[in-house]
Amino acid sequence: MDHMVRAISANREVRAFAVSARDTVEEARKCHDTSPVVTAALGRLLLGGAMMGSMLQGKDVLTLIIRSEGPVEGLTVTADAEGHVKGFALEPQVINEVRASDGKLDVGGIVGSGTLKVIKDQGLKEPYTGEIDLVNGEIAEDLTYYFAMSEQVPSAVGLGVLMNKNNTVREAGGFIVQMLPGASEESISTIERNVANISSVTSYLREGKSPEDLIRIVMEGLEPEITSEIPVSFKCDCSREKVSKVLLSLGEKELHSLIERGEDTEVKCHFCNKAYSFSLEEIKELLNEGRTD
């Protein structure tokens, strides 16, 4: 079962998150029919989003938006505090060559330069927004830089998606480890040493290691205590009612245009690709509803 764990060191100076979510990333791949390299890119952002979402409380919602100059053009992921995550790529079918240096999917190559925006809707009048320039488009390093620059939290992020030859997801997981205020040099050095010794997240997952094992590896020497476990899943909360509101928001002119086409209108959810069909009569009813409002 896909799940995530949270932990804290015995000295209360370091916290960490780790996730294994093969089925979650595979569900995203099936929804959007993504190419292997786009699956890897979107999967990494989904994994990071799931862990960052778990840092929220209650009904808070996190959105990660990458807009880039690379061929994928952009990625968007939304997550909540309960392990639900969803996302999409602007160009899901991008294909490129594997990196000659290590034979791995070149995520940075399809993302390229651009920006990462993090939006936290915490139920306040205005959501918190932080934005950085991408470091290299590999996602993990970009999130590490975001934490340092926008939240001033020294962090290390590791993310990985391993694909099967038939384009299904074999492994997907990651970790985030963060120094808490007042952390000692000893704790910082321990984490730096542990992270430097990690070759790749997917290599551990391929060996059968769990998120709990990842926590013990990244926090070795600091006596980590697992504080909670959360199931993780790809979940979209779209509905016919929500899509109707989107159509209504288009305005009278656009609804008239849809009616003049003389045929049913199909609207797809960006996040899960589910299609909703609206008849001419339903579009007319929306138009009248808009006039009433």
SEKOL-345896 format. One record per residue (C-alpha): residue number from 0; residue in one letter; x, y, z. Coordinates in nm, 2 decimals, m for minus. Layout:
BEGIN
<nr: NUM | rest: A | x: X | y: Y | z: Z>
...
END
This chain:
BEGIN
<nr: 0 | rest: M | x: 0.00 | y: 0.00 | z: 0.00>
<nr: 1 | rest: D | x: 0.13 | y: 0.35 | z: m0.09>
<nr: 2 | rest: H | x: 0.20 | y: 0.53 | z: 0.23>
<nr: 3 | rest: M | x: 0.41 | y: 0.80 | z: 0.39>
<nr: 4 | rest: V | x: 0.57 | y: 0.83 | z: 0.73>
<nr: 5 | rest: R | x: 0.69 | y: 1.13 | z: 0.94>
<nr: 6 | rest: A | x: 0.96 | y: 1.11 | z: 1.20>
<nr: 7 | rest: I | x: 1.16 | y: 1.33 | z: 1.43>
<nr: 8 | rest: S | x: 1.51 | y: 1.27 | z: 1.58>
<nr: 9 | rest: A | x: 1.55 | y: 1.18 | z: 1.95>
<nr: 10 | rest: N | x: 1.71 | y: 1.52 | z: 2.01>
<nr: 11 | rest: R | x: 1.42 | y: 1.70 | z: 1.84>
<nr: 12 | rest: E | x: 1.66 | y: 1.88 | z: 1.60>
<nr: 13 | rest: V | x: 1.57 | y: 1.71 | z: 1.27>
<nr: 14 | rest: R | x: 1.24 | y: 1.60 | z: 1.11>
<nr: 15 | rest: A | x: 1.19 | y: 1.38 | z: 0.81>
<nr: 16 | rest: F | x: 0.93 | y: 1.25 | z: 0.57>
<nr: 17 | rest: A | x: 0.95 | y: 0.95 | z: 0.35>
<nr: 18 | rest: V | x: 0.70 | y: 0.80 | z: 0.10>
<nr: 19 | rest: S | x: 0.66 | y: 0.50 | z: m0.13>
<nr: 20 | rest: A | x: 0.39 | y: 0.56 | z: m0.39>
<nr: 21 | rest: R | x: 0.42 | y: 0.34 | z: m0.69>
<nr: 22 | rest: D | x: 0.05 | y: 0.30 | z: m0.74>
<nr: 23 | rest: T | x: m0.02 | y: 0.67 | z: m0.70>
<nr: 24 | rest: V | x: 0.23 | y: 0.76 | z: m0.98>
<nr: 25 | rest: E | x: 0.10 | y: 0.47 | z: m1.19>
<nr: 26 | rest: E | x: m0.25 | y: 0.61 | z: m1.16>
<nr: 27 | rest: A | x: m0.13 | y: 0.95 | z: m1.28>
<nr: 28 | rest: R | x: 0.04 | y: 0.78 | z: m1.57>
<nr: 29 | rest: K | x: m0.28 | y: 0.60 | z: m1.67>
<nr: 30 | rest: C | x: m0.50 | y: 0.90 | z: m1.64>
<nr: 31 | rest: H | x: m0.28 | y: 1.12 | z: m1.86>
<nr: 32 | rest: D | x: m0.10 | y: 0.85 | z: m2.08>
<nr: 33 | rest: T | x: 0.23 | y: 1.01 | z: m2.01>
<nr: 34 | rest: S | x: 0.55 | y: 0.92 | z: m2.18>
<nr: 35 | rest: P | x: 0.82 | y: 0.76 | z: m1.95>
<nr: 36 | rest: V | x: 1.02 | y: 1.08 | z: m1.90>
<nr: 37 | rest: V | x: 0.70 | y: 1.28 | z: m1.83>
<nr: 38 | rest: T | x: 0.59 | y: 1.01 | z: m1.59>
<nr: 39 | rest: A | x: 0.92 | y: 1.05 | z: m1.41>
<nr: 40 | rest: A | x: 0.89 | y: 1.43 | z: m1.39>
<nr: 41 | rest: L | x: 0.53 | y: 1.44 | z: m1.29>
<nr: 42 | rest: G | x: 0.58 | y: 1.15 | z: m1.05>
<nr: 43 | rest: R | x: 0.86 | y: 1.33 | z: m0.87>
<nr: 44 | rest: L | x: 0.65 | y: 1.64 | z: m0.82>
<nr: 45 | rest: L | x: 0.36 | y: 1.42 | z: m0.70>
<nr: 46 | rest: L | x: 0.59 | y: 1.26 | z: m0.44>
<nr: 47 | rest: G | x: 0.73 | y: 1.59 | z: m0.33>
<nr: 48 | rest: G | x: 0.38 | y: 1.74 | z: m0.32>
<nr: 49 | rest: A | x: 0.24 | y: 1.45 | z: m0.11>
<nr: 50 | rest: M | x: 0.52 | y: 1.50 | z: 0.15>
<nr: 51 | rest: M | x: 0.48 | y: 1.88 | z: 0.16>
<nr: 52 | rest: G | x: 0.11 | y: 1.84 | z: 0.18>
<nr: 53 | rest: S | x: 0.15 | y: 1.64 | z: 0.50>
<nr: 54 | rest: M | x: 0.32 | y: 1.94 | z: 0.65>
<nr: 55 | rest: L | x: m0.02 | y: 2.12 | z: 0.63>
<nr: 56 | rest: Q | x: m0.31 | y: 2.10 | z: 0.88>
<nr: 57 | rest: G | x: m0.68 | y: 2.04 | z: 0.85>
<nr: 58 | rest: K | x: m0.82 | y: 2.13 | z: 0.51>
<nr: 59 | rest: D | x: m0.52 | y: 2.33 | z: 0.39>
<nr: 60 | rest: V | x: m0.43 | y: 2.27 | z: 0.03>
<nr: 61 | rest: L | x: m0.09 | y: 2.29 | z: m0.14>
<nr: 62 | rest: T | x: m0.03 | y: 2.36 | z: m0.51>
<nr: 63 | rest: L | x: 0.30 | y: 2.33 | z: m0.69>
<nr: 64 | rest: I | x: 0.32 | y: 2.49 | z: m1.03>
<nr: 65 | rest: I | x: 0.62 | y: 2.46 | z: m1.26>
<nr: 66 | rest: R | x: 0.63 | y: 2.67 | z: m1.58>
<nr: 67 | rest: S | x: 0.93 | y: 2.60 | z: m1.79>
<nr: 68 | rest: E | x: 1.09 | y: 2.66 | z: m2.13>
<nr: 69 | rest: G | x: 1.15 | y: 2.29 | z: m2.18>
<nr: 70 | rest: P | x: 0.93 | y: 2.08 | z: m2.41>
<nr: 71 | rest: V | x: 0.70 | y: 1.96 | z: m2.12>
<nr: 72 | rest: E | x: 0.62 | y: 2.33 | z: m2.07>
<nr: 73 | rest: G | x: 0.48 | y: 2.29 | z: m1.72>
<nr: 74 | rest: L | x: 0.37 | y: 2.06 | z: m1.44>
<nr: 75 | rest: T | x: 0.10 | y: 2.12 | z: m1.17>
<nr: 76 | rest: V | x: 0.04 | y: 1.92 | z: m0.86>
<nr: 77 | rest: T | x: m0.21 | y: 1.97 | z: m0.57>
<nr: 78 | rest: A | x: m0.20 | y: 1.79 | z: m0.24>
<nr: 79 | rest: D | x: m0.37 | y: 1.80 | z: 0.10>
<nr: 80 | rest: A | x: m0.28 | y: 1.71 | z: 0.46>
<nr: 81 | rest: E | x: m0.44 | y: 1.36 | z: 0.42>
<nr: 82 | rest: G | x: m0.21 | y: 1.21 | z: 0.16>
<nr: 83 | rest: H | x: m0.44 | y: 1.29 | z: m0.14>
<nr: 84 | rest: V | x: m0.25 | y: 1.42 | z: m0.44>
<nr: 85 | rest: K | x: m0.33 | y: 1.49 | z: m0.81>
<nr: 86 | rest: G | x: m0.15 | y: 1.65 | z: m1.10>
<nr: 87 | rest: F | x: m0.09 | y: 1.69 | z: m1.47>
<nr: 88 | rest: A | x: 0.17 | y: 1.79 | z: m1.73>
<nr: 89 | rest: L | x: 0.10 | y: 2.05 | z: m2.00>
<nr: 90 | rest: E | x: 0.26 | y: 1.83 | z: m2.26>
<nr: 91 | rest: P | x: 0.22 | y: 1.47 | z: m2.15>
<nr: 92 | rest: Q | x: 0.37 | y: 1.30 | z: m2.45>
<nr: 93 | rest: V | x: 0.72 | y: 1.45 | z: m2.46>
<nr: 94 | rest: I | x: 0.99 | y: 1.20 | z: m2.55>
<nr: 95 | rest: N | x: 1.37 | y: 1.25 | z: m2.52>
<nr: 96 | rest: E | x: 1.68 | y: 1.05 | z: m2.51>
<nr: 97 | rest: V | x: 1.81 | y: 0.90 | z: m2.18>
<nr: 98 | rest: R | x: 2.11 | y: 1.07 | z: m2.04>
<nr: 99 | rest: A | x: 2.43 | y: 0.94 | z: m2.18>
<nr: 100 | rest: S | x: 2.62 | y: 0.99 | z: m1.85>
<nr: 101 | rest: D | x: 2.41 | y: 0.75 | z: m1.65>
<nr: 102 | rest: G | x: 2.14 | y: 0.60 | z: m1.87>
<nr: 103 | rest: K | x: 1.86 | y: 0.76 | z: m1.67>
<nr: 104 | rest: L | x: 1.55 | y: 0.95 | z: m1.79>
<nr: 105 | rest: D | x: 1.65 | y: 1.31 | z: m1.85>
<nr: 106 | rest: V | x: 1.38 | y: 1.49 | z: m1.65>
<nr: 107 | rest: G | x: 1.59 | y: 1.81 | z: m1.64>
<nr: 108 | rest: G | x: 1.61 | y: 1.80 | z: m2.01>
<nr: 109 | rest: I | x: 1.23 | y: 1.81 | z: m2.07>
<nr: 110 | rest: V | x: 1.17 | y: 2.07 | z: m1.79>
<nr: 111 | rest: G | x: 1.46 | y: 2.30 | z: m1.86>
<nr: 112 | rest: S | x: 1.48 | y: 2.65 | z: m1.71>
<nr: 113 | rest: G | x: 1.17 | y: 2.81 | z: m1.55>
<nr: 114 | rest: T | x: 1.00 | y: 2.88 | z: m1.22>
<nr: 115 | rest: L | x: 0.85 | y: 2.69 | z: m0.93>
<nr: 116 | rest: K | x: 0.56 | y: 2.85 | z: m0.75>
<nr: 117 | rest: V | x: 0.43 | y: 2.71 | z: m0.42>
<nr: 118 | rest: I | x: 0.08 | y: 2.81 | z: m0.31>
<nr: 119 | rest: K | x: m0.05 | y: 2.72 | z: 0.03>
<nr: 120 | rest: D | x: m0.42 | y: 2.78 | z: 0.08>
<nr: 121 | rest: Q | x: m0.46 | y: 2.78 | z: 0.46>
<nr: 122 | rest: G | x: m0.80 | y: 2.93 | z: 0.47>
<nr: 123 | rest: L | x: m0.68 | y: 3.28 | z: 0.52>
<nr: 124 | rest: K | x: m0.78 | y: 3.59 | z: 0.32>
<nr: 125 | rest: E | x: m0.48 | y: 3.55 | z: 0.09>
<nr: 126 | rest: P | x: m0.29 | y: 3.22 | z: 0.03>
<nr: 127 | rest: Y | x: 0.09 | y: 3.21 | z: 0.10>
<nr: 128 | rest: T | x: 0.28 | y: 3.21 | z: m0.23>
<nr: 129 | rest: G | x: 0.65 | y: 3.15 | z: m0.27>
<nr: 130 | rest: E | x: 0.84 | y: 3.14 | z: m0.61>
<nr: 131 | rest: I | x: 1.19 | y: 3.05 | z: m0.72>
<nr: 132 | rest: D | x: 1.38 | y: 3.00 | z: m1.04>
<nr: 133 | rest: L | x: 1.44 | y: 2.64 | z: m1.11>
<nr: 134 | rest: V | x: 1.79 | y: 2.51 | z: m1.03>
<nr: 135 | rest: N | x: 1.80 | y: 2.23 | z: m1.29>
<nr: 136 | rest: G | x: 1.45 | y: 2.10 | z: m1.35>
<nr: 137 | rest: E | x: 1.53 | y: 1.77 | z: m1.18>
<nr: 138 | rest: I | x: 1.25 | y: 1.85 | z: m0.92>
<nr: 139 | rest: A | x: 1.43 | y: 1.73 | z: m0.60>
<nr: 140 | rest: E | x: 1.70 | y: 2.00 | z: m0.62>
<nr: 141 | rest: D | x: 1.44 | y: 2.26 | z: m0.71>
<nr: 142 | rest: L | x: 1.24 | y: 2.18 | z: m0.40>
<nr: 143 | rest: T | x: 1.55 | y: 2.18 | z: m0.18>
<nr: 144 | rest: Y | x: 1.63 | y: 2.53 | z: m0.31>
<nr: 145 | rest: Y | x: 1.27 | y: 2.64 | z: m0.25>
<nr: 146 | rest: F | x: 1.28 | y: 2.54 | z: 0.11>
<nr: 147 | rest: A | x: 1.61 | y: 2.73 | z: 0.16>
<nr: 148 | rest: M | x: 1.52 | y: 3.04 | z: m0.02>
<nr: 149 | rest: S | x: 1.14 | y: 3.08 | z: 0.04>
<nr: 150 | rest: E | x: 1.10 | y: 2.92 | z: 0.38>
<nr: 151 | rest: Q | x: 1.45 | y: 2.95 | z: 0.52>
<nr: 152 | rest: V | x: 1.45 | y: 2.58 | z: 0.62>
<nr: 153 | rest: P | x: 1.77 | y: 2.39 | z: 0.54>
<nr: 154 | rest: S | x: 1.65 | y: 2.07 | z: 0.38>
<nr: 155 | rest: A | x: 1.75 | y: 1.78 | z: 0.16>
<nr: 156 | rest: V | x: 1.51 | y: 1.62 | z: m0.08>
<nr: 157 | rest: G | x: 1.54 | y: 1.29 | z: m0.26>
<nr: 158 | rest: L | x: 1.29 | y: 1.18 | z: m0.52>
<nr: 159 | rest: G | x: 1.28 | y: 0.89 | z: m0.77>
<nr: 160 | rest: V | x: 1.06 | y: 0.72 | z: m1.02>
<nr: 161 | rest: L | x: 1.18 | y: 0.40 | z: m1.19>
<nr: 162 | rest: M | x: 0.99 | y: 0.28 | z: m1.50>
<nr: 163 | rest: N | x: 0.94 | y: m0.07 | z: m1.64>
<nr: 164 | rest: K | x: 1.02 | y: m0.14 | z: m2.01>
<nr: 165 | rest: N | x: 0.64 | y: m0.15 | z: m2.08>
<nr: 166 | rest: N | x: 0.61 | y: 0.21 | z: m1.96>
<nr: 167 | rest: T | x: 0.44 | y: 0.12 | z: m1.63>
<nr: 168 | rest: V | x: 0.58 | y: 0.25 | z: m1.30>
<nr: 169 | rest: R | x: 0.81 | y: 0.00 | z: m1.12>
<nr: 170 | rest: E | x: 0.91 | y: 0.21 | z: m0.81>
<nr: 171 | rest: A | x: 0.83 | y: 0.56 | z: m0.69>
<nr: 172 | rest: G | x: 0.93 | y: 0.72 | z: m0.36>
<nr: 173 | rest: G | x: 1.13 | y: 0.99 | z: m0.19>
<nr: 174 | rest: F | x: 1.23 | y: 1.17 | z: 0.13>
<nr: 175 | rest: I | x: 1.25 | y: 1.52 | z: 0.27>
<nr: 176 | rest: V | x: 1.47 | y: 1.58 | z: 0.58>
<nr: 177 | rest: Q | x: 1.48 | y: 1.92 | z: 0.75>
<nr: 178 | rest: M | x: 1.68 | y: 2.09 | z: 1.02>
<nr: 179 | rest: L | x: 1.47 | y: 2.24 | z: 1.29>
<nr: 180 | rest: P | x: 1.56 | y: 2.58 | z: 1.46>
<nr: 181 | rest: G | x: 1.86 | y: 2.55 | z: 1.68>
<nr: 182 | rest: A | x: 1.99 | y: 2.23 | z: 1.53>
<nr: 183 | rest: S | x: 2.35 | y: 2.15 | z: 1.63>
<nr: 184 | rest: E | x: 2.64 | y: 2.13 | z: 1.40>
<nr: 185 | rest: E | x: 2.66 | y: 1.76 | z: 1.49>
<nr: 186 | rest: S | x: 2.31 | y: 1.69 | z: 1.37>
<nr: 187 | rest: I | x: 2.37 | y: 1.89 | z: 1.05>
<nr: 188 | rest: S | x: 2.69 | y: 1.70 | z: 0.98>
<nr: 189 | rest: T | x: 2.52 | y: 1.37 | z: 1.04>
<nr: 190 | rest: I | x: 2.24 | y: 1.44 | z: 0.80>
<nr: 191 | rest: E | x: 2.48 | y: 1.58 | z: 0.54>
<nr: 192 | rest: R | x: 2.69 | y: 1.26 | z: 0.56>
<nr: 193 | rest: N | x: 2.38 | y: 1.03 | z: 0.54>
<nr: 194 | rest: V | x: 2.24 | y: 1.21 | z: 0.24>
<nr: 195 | rest: A | x: 2.57 | y: 1.21 | z: 0.06>
<nr: 196 | rest: N | x: 2.58 | y: 0.83 | z: 0.10>
<nr: 197 | rest: I | x: 2.24 | y: 0.77 | z: m0.07>
<nr: 198 | rest: S | x: 2.29 | y: 0.67 | z: m0.43>
<nr: 199 | rest: S | x: 1.93 | y: 0.68 | z: m0.54>
<nr: 200 | rest: V | x: 1.59 | y: 0.64 | z: m0.37>
<nr: 201 | rest: T | x: 1.46 | y: 0.39 | z: m0.63>
<nr: 202 | rest: S | x: 1.76 | y: 0.16 | z: m0.57>
<nr: 203 | rest: Y | x: 1.65 | y: 0.12 | z: m0.20>
<nr: 204 | rest: L | x: 1.29 | y: 0.07 | z: m0.31>
<nr: 205 | rest: R | x: 1.39 | y: m0.20 | z: m0.56>
<nr: 206 | rest: E | x: 1.56 | y: m0.38 | z: m0.27>
<nr: 207 | rest: G | x: 1.23 | y: m0.39 | z: m0.09>
<nr: 208 | rest: K | x: 1.30 | y: m0.11 | z: 0.16>
<nr: 209 | rest: S | x: 1.00 | y: 0.08 | z: 0.30>
<nr: 210 | rest: P | x: 0.95 | y: 0.45 | z: 0.39>
<nr: 211 | rest: E | x: 1.04 | y: 0.35 | z: 0.75>
<nr: 212 | rest: D | x: 1.37 | y: 0.21 | z: 0.62>
<nr: 213 | rest: L | x: 1.43 | y: 0.53 | z: 0.43>
<nr: 214 | rest: I | x: 1.38 | y: 0.73 | z: 0.75>
<nr: 215 | rest: R | x: 1.63 | y: 0.51 | z: 0.93>
<nr: 216 | rest: I | x: 1.88 | y: 0.55 | z: 0.65>
<nr: 217 | rest: V | x: 1.86 | y: 0.92 | z: 0.61>
<nr: 218 | rest: M | x: 1.85 | y: 0.98 | z: 0.99>
<nr: 219 | rest: E | x: 2.11 | y: 0.71 | z: 1.09>
<nr: 220 | rest: G | x: 2.28 | y: 0.81 | z: 1.42>
<nr: 221 | rest: L | x: 2.00 | y: 1.04 | z: 1.53>
<nr: 222 | rest: E | x: 1.76 | y: 0.77 | z: 1.67>
<nr: 223 | rest: P | x: 1.45 | y: 0.86 | z: 1.46>
<nr: 224 | rest: E | x: 1.11 | y: 0.82 | z: 1.61>
<nr: 225 | rest: I | x: 0.82 | y: 0.75 | z: 1.36>
<nr: 226 | rest: T | x: 0.54 | y: 0.99 | z: 1.46>
<nr: 227 | rest: S | x: 0.28 | y: 0.91 | z: 1.21>
<nr: 228 | rest: E | x: 0.18 | y: 0.71 | z: 0.90>
<nr: 229 | rest: I | x: m0.05 | y: 0.83 | z: 0.63>
<nr: 230 | rest: P | x: m0.19 | y: 0.64 | z: 0.33>
<nr: 231 | rest: V | x: m0.11 | y: 0.81 | z: m0.01>
<nr: 232 | rest: S | x: m0.33 | y: 0.81 | z: m0.32>
<nr: 233 | rest: F | x: m0.40 | y: 0.98 | z: m0.65>
<nr: 234 | rest: K | x: m0.74 | y: 1.14 | z: m0.58>
<nr: 235 | rest: C | x: m0.92 | y: 1.40 | z: m0.78>
<nr: 236 | rest: D | x: m1.22 | y: 1.58 | z: m0.63>
<nr: 237 | rest: C | x: m1.37 | y: 1.70 | z: m0.96>
<nr: 238 | rest: S | x: m1.74 | y: 1.67 | z: m1.01>
<nr: 239 | rest: R | x: m2.02 | y: 1.76 | z: m1.26>
<nr: 240 | rest: E | x: m2.12 | y: 2.04 | z: m1.02>
<nr: 241 | rest: K | x: m1.77 | y: 2.19 | z: m1.01>
<nr: 242 | rest: V | x: m1.73 | y: 2.17 | z: m1.39>
<nr: 243 | rest: S | x: m2.07 | y: 2.34 | z: m1.43>
<nr: 244 | rest: K | x: m1.94 | y: 2.63 | z: m1.22>
<nr: 245 | rest: V | x: m1.63 | y: 2.65 | z: m1.44>
<nr: 246 | rest: L | x: m1.85 | y: 2.67 | z: m1.75>
<nr: 247 | rest: L | x: m2.07 | y: 2.93 | z: m1.58>
<nr: 248 | rest: S | x: m1.76 | y: 3.14 | z: m1.50>
<nr: 249 | rest: L | x: m1.68 | y: 3.16 | z: m1.88>
<nr: 250 | rest: G | x: m1.95 | y: 3.43 | z: m1.91>
<nr: 251 | rest: E | x: m2.25 | y: 3.49 | z: m2.13>
<nr: 252 | rest: K | x: m2.05 | y: 3.55 | z: m2.45>
<nr: 253 | rest: E | x: m1.87 | y: 3.22 | z: m2.43>
<nr: 254 | rest: L | x: m2.18 | y: 3.03 | z: m2.34>
<nr: 255 | rest: H | x: m2.36 | y: 3.18 | z: m2.64>
<nr: 256 | rest: S | x: m2.07 | y: 3.07 | z: m2.86>
<nr: 257 | rest: L | x: m2.11 | y: 2.71 | z: m2.73>
<nr: 258 | rest: I | x: m2.48 | y: 2.71 | z: m2.80>
<nr: 259 | rest: E | x: m2.43 | y: 2.85 | z: m3.15>
<nr: 260 | rest: R | x: m2.21 | y: 2.54 | z: m3.23>
<nr: 261 | rest: G | x: m2.53 | y: 2.34 | z: m3.20>
<nr: 262 | rest: E | x: m2.37 | y: 2.04 | z: m3.04>
<nr: 263 | rest: D | x: m2.30 | y: 1.89 | z: m2.70>
<nr: 264 | rest: T | x: m2.00 | y: 2.03 | z: m2.51>
<nr: 265 | rest: E | x: m1.74 | y: 1.81 | z: m2.35>
<nr: 266 | rest: V | x: m1.52 | y: 1.94 | z: m2.07>
<nr: 267 | rest: K | x: m1.22 | y: 1.74 | z: m1.94>
<nr: 268 | rest: C | x: m1.07 | y: 1.78 | z: m1.59>
<nr: 269 | rest: H | x: m0.70 | y: 1.88 | z: m1.62>
<nr: 270 | rest: F | x: m0.61 | y: 1.67 | z: m1.31>
<nr: 271 | rest: C | x: m0.77 | y: 1.33 | z: m1.39>
<nr: 272 | rest: N | x: m0.87 | y: 1.36 | z: m1.75>
<nr: 273 | rest: K | x: m1.23 | y: 1.26 | z: m1.67>
<nr: 274 | rest: A | x: m1.47 | y: 1.39 | z: m1.94>
<nr: 275 | rest: Y | x: m1.80 | y: 1.56 | z: m1.86>
<nr: 276 | rest: S | x: m2.06 | y: 1.61 | z: m2.14>
<nr: 277 | rest: F | x: m2.32 | y: 1.89 | z: m2.14>
<nr: 278 | rest: S | x: m2.61 | y: 1.89 | z: m2.38>
<nr: 279 | rest: L | x: m2.73 | y: 2.21 | z: m2.56>
<nr: 280 | rest: E | x: m3.02 | y: 2.23 | z: m2.31>
<nr: 281 | rest: E | x: m2.79 | y: 2.21 | z: m2.02>
<nr: 282 | rest: I | x: m2.57 | y: 2.49 | z: m2.16>
<nr: 283 | rest: K | x: m2.88 | y: 2.70 | z: m2.21>
<nr: 284 | rest: E | x: m2.98 | y: 2.64 | z: m1.85>
<nr: 285 | rest: L | x: m2.64 | y: 2.76 | z: m1.74>
<nr: 286 | rest: L | x: m2.68 | y: 3.07 | z: m1.95>
<nr: 287 | rest: N | x: m3.01 | y: 3.15 | z: m1.79>
<nr: 288 | rest: E | x: m2.86 | y: 3.08 | z: m1.45>
<nr: 289 | rest: G | x: m2.59 | y: 3.32 | z: m1.52>
<nr: 290 | rest: R | x: m2.83 | y: 3.59 | z: m1.62>
<nr: 291 | rest: T | x: m3.03 | y: 3.53 | z: m1.30>
<nr: 292 | rest: D | x: m2.72 | y: 3.58 | z: m1.09>
END
